[in-house]
Amino acid sequence: IVDPPRSGLPRDAREALARSGVGHVVLVGCDPAAFAVDLGGLSGAGYQVTSVALIDLYPQTARVEAVAHLGLR
């Protein structure tokens, strides 16, 4: 389970995760742009998004948390 700061995973952390060869990753993100960059980086490293969910942890605000499950191709 990876829950990076609002700015997303640092490049070296994303690369280390990709090199680890772990079979499944659950990625949490609160900034849509950073979440997309993280998903793109992990997808390019051989992971495939299998599901995505949006969770409203902050009712009556514009903020949502995104949670994605990725599996190694």
Buried (B, 14 or more C-beta within 10 A) or exposed (E): EBEBEEEBBEEEBBBEBBEEEEEEBEBBBBBEEBBEBBBEBBBEBEBEBEEEEEEEEEEEEEEBBBBBBBEBE
